[in-house]
């Protein structure tokens, strides 16, 4: 019997990296929708020029390169249409001009899902580059002039990057249904206080004004934590699931409404469905509150929250309202609407 071979896909999408880029692709397209096509052997994986997936929804091969120079190992011209996801370095050194010249059949996209500042200089460079698509979860003045801005976009990245993809099936077992009198009402992390004056100012003031209300947890203690930083994200299973309330400080200064973005900090609060008050730029809080429940909607200020005498009596009420956050978050993560934008780039429809 004549052996049959699978038809070569019409399209190709190339990511110029691995670790971060995998999480971007999984977040945008869904890990369950991508078929792994490289060798599943760590020694081969570590030394390979690229790894390969197939995405049937776009009839596209997807490559993740070990280094941007390895793009020459892929015969891009064999495909009818191509997309290259350029890196931040490509933006600044204008390497995208090389891609345009060498691969005239390709579209260039820039994906900013990290939960980091989309700086003014990066904005200007992207504007100059005139990419075919920019997706960003970070705000900047006039960002919508050049990009598709989704304030929640980084949630799709962090779900995979911090390993919570593996936690979802365990979520229903992580419950604290009753108020715990043996701990302080509110928990917060203090590891960033030494390098963040605005956090220090807020917490020091709250501690002085309302003693015995907030417990400061420090999640970085020794070299193990520094060597295996990623595992520290699992420590928060305890600190978000089995505390009464959380006070979460976002990364960006709460006074900066021009460059706000969400990080894994807010993601965890929503993922575990725990009641929390968020310290973040007001515009970001408004965006998150459109879909999710924050204690910010129940209290006029963080002082009112910390000093409230209703935290114990209304714990079940706040807990029930917060539980809906997890399902809403997962619905958003599993909505792969951005696939349609890539389809339009590839097929022109």
Secondary structure, DSSP 8 states (H G I E B T S, - for coil): ---------SEEEEES-SHHHHHHHHHHH-GGGEEE-S---HHHHHH-SEEEEEEGGGTEEEEEESSGGGGGGS-GGGSSEEEEEE-HHHHHHTTHHHHHHH-TTEEEEEEE-SSS---HHHHHHHHHHT-SEEEESS--TTGGGTSEE-TTHHHHHHHHHTSGGGTGGGGGG----S--TTS-SEEEE-TTGGG-HHHHHHHHHHHHHSTTSEEEE----SHHHHHTGGGHHHHHHHHHHSSSEEEEE-SS-TT--SS----HHHHHHHHTT--EEEES-HHHHHHHHTTS--GGGT-SSHHHHHT-S-TTTTHHHHHHHHHHHHHHHHHHHT--TTHHHHHHHHH--
